[in-house]
Amino acid sequence: MAGLGPYLVKRAIQAAITIFVVTSIIWALFEAMPGDPTDAFYANPNYKAEDIANMAVSFGLADKHVETLTAKAFTPVPASQIPNSNQQYSYFYTILSFNQNPRAVSMTLNESYEYGNKTVQYGIYVFSSPEKVPLDKIYLKNSSNAEVPSQYKYHWTSYDKLGSSIQSVGVLPKKYVYVLIEIPLKGVQISPQMKIALLYVTDKPLYERYVFFLKDMFTLNFGISSIYHEPVWTILEQRVPRTLLWFGLATLITYAIGIPLGTYIAWRRGGAAEGAVIGFSLFFYNMPSFWLALVFLWIFSYSLGWTPISGFASEGYTGPGSTCAQLGICPGNPFYSIVDYGWHLILPLTVIVLLGVAGVILLQRTSMLETLGEDYILTAKAKGLPEKVVRNKHARRNAMLPIITSFVLSLAYAIGGAVILEQIFSYYGVGYTYLQALMGQDFFLAGATLYIISLLVIFGNVLADVLYGILDPRVRLQ
């Protein structure tokens, strides 16, 4: 084992550099995507604008700004200057100018107002532009569905209620923001007590966002999912074990079967066993995974009813098709959890093993055939060593080097799962979650999933290098 220590240190340094580079690439990819990780939360009424702004600040995405608009900030404007306005209403406007483009703007009115014995509902309209636009060029729609005449290039965006936050994402990222207040009475003034709390966030410089991103990734602070509305880490805690159980166990079984079979047919090459195993391997090696999964589901789940048709567990359900109904092992039985998960795993596991074992058999056979032609194998045979010793100690150990790389990387990639198979078997793991995050632009969840997968792949590469160094001293001495 001489020289292994420096070898491990070198590989550890290389892994650290690779993690840093991969994390930087992930950051660049998500910065290039349109929008912001917190944008999706503004459309959810369960989140307050201030909470979302605080989220953006905590993750180093933006700076939060809070200002107050009073009645003095608004200027009266005749209804005749606003196209399609109600001549019996009173209008007031103000123009907000931002030095930086705001990521989001939220406005909250402080109270309702009464004129005499009459309570009125204020109307508020917002318009944003990179340059100043005359008021008589901005069309006032009667409803959100109303069409804007072709001669007008701009229109006001209407909000019905001022009692709750007015939120806009992607609508107000311009330098100038016009705010128009509509009072359904003629010849009145805005109440002096009126206040509008203005909350907005502006993007931090790229270098600051980059530093915060690195810190969050390295400390596993992944944020909140905009799709599932819970911490990303909580979601990964649920999905990762499912995927590891399925694909990790499948990988172990695949190599446990494939290595001995590959070794045997290489040693007994030219026989009937080799032809049968190679034929079997090539058949499943070229079989589309989704097709095999659907065929197995049709035969064993739908037609025969031997296995569940979907899901990763019954989870206490005792109705038709459950573990309790089919196998008679119900909640409360000490072996219920093991049987429940195992029964749901049989069919998906079988499909993955059949698809994967073919490649392992062929790889081990090819590697063994190359090793059997080496001079040291001929020398071992000439010395009269038993066949078992020559095959297992001299030939198979050296033939294992490509298998080690394949095995370790397969374990690392197991965290990613298989999107198609997870959907077919309704076995929602990391792969399915990652796809949903990308389609739903859930930046936090997608970034965290990709980061975890990358970490495990890098770790798998390092582990493969270490095993190489242990099995072949020439590697660590180079």
C-alpha positions in Angstrom: 0.0 0.0 0.0 3.1 2.2 -0.4 2.3 5.5 -2.0 -1.4 5.3 -1.3 -1.5 8.3 1.1 -0.3 10.9 -1.4 -2.5 9.3 -4.1 -5.6 9.8 -1.9 -4.6 13.4 -1.1 -4.2 14.2 -4.8 -7.6 12.7 -5.6 -9.2 14.6 -2.7 -7.9 17.9 -4.0 -9.0 17.1 -7.5 -12.5 16.3 -6.2 -12.7 19.6 -4.2 -11.8 21.5 -7.4 -14.3 19.6 -9.4 -17.1 20.3 -6.9 -16.3 24.0 -7.0 -16.3 24.0 -10.8 -19.6 22.0 -11.1 -21.3 24.2 -8.5 -20.2 27.3 -10.5 -21.6 25.8 -13.7 -24.9 25.0 -12.0 -25.1 28.7 -10.8 -24.3 29.9 -14.4 -27.1 27.7 -15.9 -29.7 28.9 -13.5 -28.6 32.5 -13.8 -29.1 32.2 -17.6 -32.7 31.0 -17.1 -35.4 33.7 -17.3 -36.9 35.0 -14.1 -35.8 34.6 -10.5 -36.0 31.6 -8.1 -38.6 33.6 -6.0 -40.8 34.7 -8.9 -43.1 31.7 -8.7 -44.0 32.4 -5.1 -45.7 35.8 -5.9 -48.5 34.0 -7.8 -49.3 32.0 -4.7 -51.8 33.8 -2.4 -50.5 31.8 0.6 -47.2 33.8 0.5 -47.0 37.4 1.6 -45.0 39.8 -0.5 -42.8 40.7 2.5 -42.1 37.0 3.2 -41.0 36.4 -0.4 -38.8 39.5 -0.3 -37.2 38.3 2.9 -36.6 34.9 1.2 -34.9 36.7 -1.7 -32.7 38.6 0.7 -31.8 35.5 2.8 -30.6 33.6 -0.3 -28.5 36.6 -1.5 -30.7 37.1 -4.6 -31.8 40.7 -4.0 -31.9 43.7 -1.7 -35.2 44.7 -0.1 -36.6 48.2 -0.2 -39.5 49.6 1.7 -41.0 53.0 1.0 -44.2 54.8 1.8 -46.4 56.7 -0.6 -48.6 59.4 0.9 -51.4 61.5 -0.5 -48.9 64.3 -1.3 -47.2 62.0 -3.8 -50.2 61.9 -6.0 -51.2 64.6 -8.5 -54.8 65.1 -9.7 -55.4 64.4 -13.3 -58.6 65.2 -15.4 -60.5 62.2 -16.5 -60.3 63.6 -20.0 -56.6 63.0 -20.2 -57.0 59.2 -19.5 -58.4 57.3 -22.5 -61.6 55.3 -21.7 -61.8 56.7 -18.2 -65.1 57.4 -16.4 -65.9 61.1 -16.5 -67.8 60.9 -13.2 -64.7 59.6 -11.3 -61.7 61.3 -9.8 -58.2 60.3 -10.8 -54.8 60.8 -9.2 -51.4 59.5 -10.3 -47.7 59.4 -9.4 -44.6 58.2 -11.2 -42.0 56.1 -9.4 -38.5 56.1 -10.8 -36.1 53.2 -10.0 -32.4 53.4 -10.4 -32.4 49.6 -10.6 -35.0 47.5 -12.3 -37.2 46.1 -9.5 -37.6 42.4 -9.5 -41.0 42.7 -7.9 -43.3 45.4 -6.7 -45.9 45.1 -4.0 -48.3 47.8 -2.8 -50.5 47.7 0.2 -53.1 50.3 1.2 -53.3 51.1 4.9 -57.1 51.4 5.3 -60.5 51.9 3.7 -62.0 55.3 3.2 -65.3 56.9 3.7 -66.7 60.1 2.1 -69.6 61.3 4.2 -71.8 58.3 4.9 -70.5 56.4 1.8 -67.7 53.9 1.8 -65.9 53.8 -1.5 -63.7 51.2 -3.1 -60.6 52.7 -4.5 -59.4 51.4 -7.8 -55.7 51.2 -8.5 -53.9 50.8 -11.9 -50.3 50.2 -12.6 -48.2 50.7 -15.7 -44.5 50.3 -16.2 -42.1 51.4 -18.9 -38.4 51.8 -19.5 -39.1 55.4 -20.6 -41.7 58.0 -19.7 -45.0 57.8 -21.5 -47.7 60.5 -21.7 -50.9 59.7 -19.8 -53.1 60.2 -22.8 -51.2 57.3 -24.5 -52.1 54.7 -21.8 -55.5 53.1 -22.3 -57.7 52.3 -19.3 -59.4 48.9 -19.7 -62.9 48.4 -18.2 -62.0 44.8 -17.3 -59.0 42.6 -17.4 -60.5 40.8 -20.5 -61.2 44.0 -22.4 -59.4 44.5 -25.6 -57.1 47.5 -26.2 -57.8 49.5 -29.4 -55.1 49.1 -32.0 -54.2 52.8 -31.8 -53.0 52.4 -28.2 -49.7 50.8 -27.5 -49.9 50.8 -23.7 -52.6 50.0 -21.2 -53.1 50.2 -17.4 -53.0 46.9 -15.4 -56.0 46.9 -13.0 -56.2 45.6 -9.5 -59.6 45.2 -7.8 -58.7 45.5 -4.1 -56.4 47.7 -2.2 -56.9 46.0 1.1 -54.4 43.3 0.2 -51.0 43.2 -1.4 -50.9 44.1 -5.0 -48.2 41.9 -6.4 -46.7 41.8 -9.9 -43.9 39.6 -11.1 -42.4 40.2 -14.5 -44.9 43.0 -15.1 -43.1 45.8 -13.3 -39.4 45.3 -13.9 -39.0 48.6 -15.7 -37.4 51.9 -14.6 -40.6 53.9 -14.5 -43.8 52.7 -12.7 -47.0 54.7 -13.0 -49.6 54.3 -10.2 -53.1 55.6 -10.9 -55.8 55.8 -8.2 -59.4 55.9 -9.2 -62.1 57.2 -6.8 -65.7 56.5 -7.9 -66.8 60.0 -7.0 -66.4 63.3 -8.8 -64.6 66.3 -7.5 -63.1 64.7 -4.4 -59.6 64.6 -3.0 -57.5 61.7 -1.7 -57.8 61.4 2.0 -54.7 62.9 3.8 -54.4 59.8 5.9 -53.9 57.6 2.8 -50.7 55.6 2.8 -49.5 53.0 0.4 -46.7 50.8 1.6 -44.3 50.2 -1.3 -42.2 47.0 -1.1 -39.8 46.0 -3.9 -36.6 44.1 -4.3 -33.7 44.7 -6.7 -31.2 42.1 -7.9 -27.9 42.0 -6.2 -24.8 42.2 -8.4 -23.8 38.9 -10.0 -20.7 38.4 -7.9 -22.7 38.7 -4.7 -25.3 36.3 -6.0 -22.5 33.9 -6.9 -21.0 34.0 -3.4 -24.3 33.4 -1.7 -25.1 30.6 -4.0 -21.8 28.8 -3.2 -22.4 29.3 0.5 -26.0 27.9 0.3 -25.0 24.9 -1.7 -22.0 24.0 0.5 -24.1 24.4 3.7 -27.0 22.5 2.1 -29.4 25.5 2.5 -31.5 24.7 -0.5 -34.5 26.9 0.1 -38.3 26.2 -0.4 -39.9 24.5 -3.3 -42.3 26.7 -5.2 -44.2 23.5 -6.4 -44.5 21.5 -3.2 -44.4 24.6 -0.9 -42.1 22.9 1.6 -38.3 23.0 2.3 -36.3 21.4 -0.5 -34.3 19.4 1.9 -37.6 17.8 3.3 -38.6 16.8 -0.2 -35.2 15.2 -0.9 -35.3 13.4 2.4 -38.5 11.7 1.1 -37.4 11.1 -2.5 -33.7 10.1 -2.2 -34.3 7.0 0.0 -36.9 5.7 -2.5 -34.6 6.1 -5.4 -31.6 4.6 -3.6 -33.6 1.7 -2.4 -34.8 0.9 -5.9 -31.8 1.7 -8.1 -29.1 1.1 -5.5 -30.4 -2.4 -4.7 -30.9 -3.1 -8.4 -27.2 -2.1 -9.0 -26.0 -4.4 -6.3 -28.0 -7.4 -7.6 -27.1 -6.6 -11.2 -23.3 -6.8 -10.5 -23.7 -9.7 -8.1 -25.2 -11.7 -11.0 -23.4 -10.2 -13.9 -19.8 -10.5 -12.7 -19.9 -14.3 -12.0 -21.8 -15.0 -15.2 -19.4 -12.9 -17.3 -16.4 -14.6 -15.7 -17.8 -18.1 -16.3 -18.7 -17.7 -20.0 -15.4 -16.0 -20.7 -13.6 -19.0 -19.1 -15.8 -21.5 -20.9 -15.9 -19.6 -24.2 -17.2 -21.4 -27.2 -19.7 -23.5 -25.3 -23.4 -23.6 -25.3 -23.6 -21.6 -22.1 -21.8 -18.7 -23.6 -24.1 -18.6 -26.6 -27.2 -18.7 -24.4 -26.1 -16.0 -22.0 -24.9 -13.7 -24.8 -28.2 -14.1 -26.6 -30.1 -13.4 -23.4 -27.9 -10.4 -22.7 -28.2 -8.9 -26.2 -32.0 -9.3 -26.1 -32.5 -7.3 -22.9 -29.5 -4.9 -23.6 -31.4 -3.6 -26.7 -34.8 -3.6 -25.1 -36.4 -0.1 -24.5 -36.8 0.3 -20.8 -40.3 1.8 -21.0 -41.5 -1.1 -23.3 -40.2 -3.8 -20.9 -41.8 -2.0 -18.0 -45.2 -1.7 -19.7 -45.1 -5.4 -20.8 -44.3 -6.6 -17.2 -47.0 -4.3 -15.8 -49.5 -5.8 -18.2 -48.6 -9.4 -17.5 -47.8 -9.5 -13.8 -49.8 -6.6 -12.4 -52.9 -6.2 -14.6 -53.4 -9.7 -16.0 -52.1 -12.0 -13.2 -52.4 -9.6 -10.2 -49.2 -10.9 -8.7 -47.7 -7.4 -8.1 -49.0 -3.9 -7.3 -49.8 -1.8 -10.4 -48.3 1.4 -9.0 -46.7 3.1 -6.0 -43.8 2.4 -3.7 -45.9 1.3 -0.7 -49.5 0.9 0.5 -48.6 3.1 3.5 -51.4 1.8 5.7 -54.0 1.6 3.0 -55.9 -1.7 3.4 -58.4 -1.5 0.5 -58.4 -3.5 -2.8 -54.9 -4.0 -4.3 -53.1 -3.2 -1.0 -50.5 -5.4 0.7 -53.1 -6.2 3.4 -55.8 -7.3 0.9 -53.4 -9.2 -1.4 -51.0 -10.8 1.0 -52.9 -10.8 4.3 -50.1 -8.9 6.1 -51.7 -5.8 7.5 -50.6 -2.8 9.6 -49.7 -3.9 13.1 -47.8 -6.9 11.9 -44.1 -6.5 12.8 -43.1 -7.4 9.2 -45.6 -5.2 7.5 -43.2 -2.5 6.4 -40.6 -4.9 5.0 -43.2 -6.9 3.1 -45.1 -3.8 2.0 -42.0 -2.1 0.5 -40.6 -5.4 -0.8 -43.8 -6.4 -2.6 -44.1 -3.0 -4.3 -40.4 -3.2 -5.3 -40.4 -6.7 -6.9 -41.5 -5.7 -10.4 -39.6 -2.4 -10.8 -36.5 -4.1 -9.4 -36.8 -7.0 -11.8 -37.1 -4.7 -14.8 -34.0 -2.7 -13.8 -31.9 -5.8 -13.1 -32.9 -7.4 -16.5 -31.9 -4.2 -18.3 -28.7 -3.7 -16.4 -27.3 -7.2 -16.0 -26.9 -7.7 -19.8 -24.3 -4.8 -20.0 -22.4 -6.1 -16.9 -22.2 -9.6 -18.3 -20.9 -8.4 -21.7 -18.4 -6.0 -20.1 -17.0 -8.6 -17.7 -16.8 -11.2 -20.5 -14.8 -8.8 -22.7 -12.5 -7.7 -19.9 -11.9 -11.4 -18.9 -11.1 -12.4 -22.5 -8.5 -9.6 -22.7 -6.9 -10.7 -19.4 -6.8 -14.4 -20.3 -4.5 -13.6 -23.2 -1.9 -12.0 -20.9 1.5 -13.7 -20.4 1.1 -13.9 -16.6 -2.0 -16.1 -17.1 -0.1 -18.5 -19.3 2.7 -18.5 -16.7 0.3 -19.3 -13.9 -1.2 -22.2 -15.9 2.3 -23.5 -16.8 3.2 -23.5 -13.1 0.3 -26.0 -12.6 -1.9 -23.7 -10.4 -5.4 -25.0 -10.0 -8.0 -23.7 -12.6 -10.0 -22.0 -9.9 -7.0 -20.1 -8.6 -5.9 -18.9 -12.1 -9.4 -17.8 -12.9 -10.4 -16.0 -9.7 -7.1 -14.8 -8.3 -5.1 -14.0 -11.4 -7.6 -13.4 -14.2 -10.7 -12.0 -12.5 -9.0 -9.6 -10.2 -7.2 -7.8 -13.1 -10.4 -8.0 -15.2 -12.3 -6.2 -12.5 -10.8 -2.7 -13.2 -13.3 -1.7 -15.8 -16.1 -3.3 -13.8 -15.1 -1.3 -10.7 -15.5 2.0 -12.6 -18.9 0.9 -14.0 -20.1 -0.3 -10.6 -19.2 2.8 -8.6 -20.5 5.2 -11.2 -23.7 3.1 -11.4 -24.2 3.5 -7.7 -23.6 7.3 -8.0 -26.0 7.7 -10.8 -28.6 5.6 -9.0 -29.5 8.8 -7.1 -30.8 10.3 -10.3 -33.1 7.4 -10.9 -34.9 7.0 -14.2 -37.6 9.5 -15.1 -39.5 7.3 -17.5 -39.5 4.2 -15.3 -40.5 6.2 -12.2 -43.5 7.6 -14.0 -44.5 4.2 -15.4 -44.4 2.6 -12.0 -45.7 5.7 -10.2 -42.6 5.4 -8.1 -41.8 9.0 -7.7 -38.1 9.5 -6.8 -35.3 11.9 -7.6 -35.4 11.7 -11.4 -39.2 12.4 -11.6 -38.8 15.2 -9.0 -36.0 16.8 -11.0 -38.0 16.8 -14.2 -41.0 18.3 -12.5 -38.8 21.0 -11.0 -37.4 21.9 -14.4 -40.8 22.0 -16.0 -42.3 24.1 -13.2 -39.2 26.4 -13.1 -38.7 25.4 -9.4 -35.2 26.8 -9.2 -34.5 25.8 -5.7 -35.6 22.2 -6.1 -34.0 21.7 -9.5 -30.7 23.3 -8.4 -30.5 21.2 -5.2 -31.3 18.0 -7.0 -28.7 18.6 -9.7 -26.2 19.5 -7.0 -26.8 16.3 -5.0 -26.6 14.1 -8.1 -23.3 15.9 -9.1 -21.8 15.4 -5.7 -22.5 11.7 -5.7 -21.1 11.3 -9.2 -17.9 13.1 -8.2 -17.7 10.9 -5.1 -18.2 7.8 -7.2 -15.3 8.9 -9.5 -13.1 9.4 -6.5 -14.1 6.0 -5.0 -13.4 4.3 -8.3 -9.9 6.0 -8.4 -9.2 4.8 -4.9 -10.3 1.2 -5.7 -8.1 1.3 -8.8 -5.1 2.3 -6.7 -5.8 -0.6 -4.3 -6.3 -3.2 -6.9 -3.5 -2.1 -9.2 -0.4 -0.6 -7.5 0.8 0.7 -10.9 -2.0 3.3 -10.9 -1.0 5.0 -7.6 2.7 5.0 -8.6 2.1 6.9 -11.8 
